[in-house]
């Protein structure tokens, strides 16, 4: 399943932003990165670096569940209504 991660960053000398190693697109102070994420529990880490090699990171825990729900009717029994 495709996931878009977006956030904001500010630094007068920003060199780049990466999310889990993928290079993010920058537009002003907003960063965006898209990628596939399989079902499961994940930690997303956004990493910003400036020209002086100073680094800041922020992380979020996310869960991806693309499975359909299972529905079972037990009552009334088939053929009794």
Secondary structure, DSSP 8 states (H G I E B T S, - for coil): -EEEEEEE---TTEEEEEETTEE-EEETTEEEEEEE--SEEEEEEEEEEETT--EEEEEEEEEE----------SS-TT--
